[in-house]
Amino acid sequence: MMDPKSTALVLIEFQNDFTSEGGSLHAGVKTVMQATGMLENTIRLVEAARALGVQVAFLPITFTDDYQELTATPYGILKGVVDTRSFRKGSWGAEIVDCLKPQPQDLLIEGKRGLCGFASTNLDFILRSRGITNIALAGFLTNCCVEATARTAYEKGYRVVTLKDCTATLSLEEQNFTVEKNYPMFSLPASADEFLSELRAGTAGEHLASAAA
């Protein structure tokens, strides 16, 4: 069981360029999104997690209009971001999707410019200052930013849950391989329902301990 009070649900790049029709990168992830039901699962999970006292944290990626935060000759996944003009500050594509708008009690972590959610942000400082020891990860891309963030969280000593049906990437082959082969090496892969069961068990355990005291 997992104590909700020491748990954060970190939502990686739930922004229109990925999540929404018309988003610059949506066509690439749409098939897997539909197959896993990741957006619907995440909406349901976020509502339940908030009610249990889990700290919800949004981790978007944004750039200036000229991508001055990156090298003049980007390559790999970041070249794709530049070439598609994705995640520009102030654009509709960079906004968090309407169905998951942050609430006042949520965290909005700024400064993500690359793959790992810890690398260029104060995510670690904020979570530790709030007593967070468990991190559950959802978002895009399953085998890129989610995986990179999970690996770092594991090495920083967090208990890491990767949410299998709250993630998406560019193909079902990549999705399944990452979830089945990579995630178990540095995280506890779980469905949204399995994660919620752990949280509810943690809440029940806390109530029992309080009653015994």
N, C-alpha and C positions, 0 to 999 in steps of 0.2 A: 504494500500500500504506500501511497505517496501523500505527504502532507501538503495540502493546497497552499498553506501560508508560506511555504518555502519553495514554491514552484512558480516558474514563469512559462507562459506560452508565447513563444517568439514567432511572429508572422513575417516572413521574408518576402518582400516585393509583391505584395498583393496590390499592385498598381494597374491602372487601366491598360497600359501598354502590353501587359501580360493577360490580364483577366477578362477584358471586355472586347466585344465586337468593335472593330475599328482601331483597336490598339495595334501598334506597329509590330508587335511580336506575338499577337494572339493566335494567328493562324498556325504558328509552329507548335503551340502547346494545347490547342483546342481539343485535339483527339484524345490526349491523355487526361485532360481535365474532365472530359465527359466520361471516359472509361472509369476513372477513380471516383467521380463525383466530388472532386476535391473542394470546390468552392462551397457547395451545399453542406458538405461535411464540416468544413471549417466554420461556416456561419453558425451552425448548430453547436459546435464545440466551444466556440468563443462565448456564446450566451451562457452555456452551462458552466464553463470554467469561471466566468466572472461571478456567477451566483455562488460558487463554492469558495470564492476568495482568492483565486489564482491571479497572479499579476500578468495581465496581457500586455505585450510589448510589440509595437510595430517597427519593422526594420526595412524602410524603403531605401532605394538607391536613387540618387539624383546627381545631375551635372549641370554646369552652366551651359548656355546655348552653344558656346564654341568648344566645349569639352576641355577646357584648359587644365582640369584636374588630372588629365591623362597625358601620357607621352604623345609626342607629335606623330609617332608611328605605332599606333596600337595594333595588337594582333590578337588572335584567338577570340574568345567570347566578347571581349570589350571592343574589338574592331567591329563586330556585328552590331553592338549597341550604337557606336558612332555612325556606321553606315546607314542604319535605319532611323537615325535621329531620335533615339528612344530616351525616356526618363529625363527630359529637360525640365529644369526648375520652372515652375509657373505654367507648364503645359498640362492639358487634360490627361495626357498619357502618364505623367508622373504622379498624378493624384491617386490616393488610395481609393479603391473601388467603393462605390456608395454603400453597398450592402455590408461593408465592414468598417464603416467610419469609426475612428477612435472615439472613445468615451472619455469624460474628464478623469476617470481613475486609471486610464491606460497610459502607458509610456510610449512616446514617439522618439525613437533613437535616430539622431541625425548623423550624417557624415559618412555613410557607406558609399564607397567609391569603387570597390572591387568585389571579390568573391566572398571572402570570409567576413562574417558580420562583426567580428571583433577587431579586425586589422586597423581600420581607420576611424573607429567610433569609441565611445566610452561605455559600451555595453557591459563590459566586465565590471567596471567600477560601479555602475548604477545597480546592477543585479546584486553584487556582493554587499553594497551599502544597505540593501533592503533585506538581507538575510536569505537570498535565493541560493539554493544548492541544487535544485532540479530544473532542467530546461527541456521543454518539449518544442520541437521545431516543425514548422509547416511552411509551405510556399514553393518558390521557384528558384532555380531549377533543381529538381531532385538530385541530380548528379553533378551539380555545380555549386551554387551558393549554399544550398541546404547542406550538402555533404561537407563543403569546406568549413562551414560554421560548426557542424557537429564534430568534426575532427578536432578543431581547436578547443571546443567546449570540453571534450573528453580529456584532452591533455591539460586543461586548466583545473581538472578535478570535479567538474560538475557531473551529476548523474543525468545522462542525455537520453531523451526519448525522441526517436524520429517517427513522425506520424505518416504511416504508409499511404493512407487514403486522404491525406490533406496536402499532398505534394503533386507536382506535375513536371514533365520535361518534354523533350522533342519527339520521343517515340516510346511506344509500349515496351519495346525491347530494352531500351535504356532504363526505363522506369523499373521494370521487373528485375533486371540484373542488379541495379543499385540497391534496391530494397532487399533482395534475397541474398546477395553476395557481399556487398560492401558495408551496408549499415550494421550488420551484426558484429563487425570487427571493432566498432567504436561507439556503439549506441545500443539502445533497447528498442528495436522496431515494434511499433504497436499501431493498431487502428485507433480511430477517434474513440470508439466505444470502449475499447480495452483501456485506454488512457483514462477515460472518465470513471471507469470502474475502480481503477487504482486510486483516483482522487476521492471518490466517495468512500472507499474503504479507509482512507486516511482520515477523513472527516469523522467517520464512525468510531475509529480507534481513539481519536482525540476526545470525543464525547465520553467514551468509556473510561478513559484515563481521568477526565475531570470528575466523573461521577464517583470513581474509586477514591479520589483524593478527598 
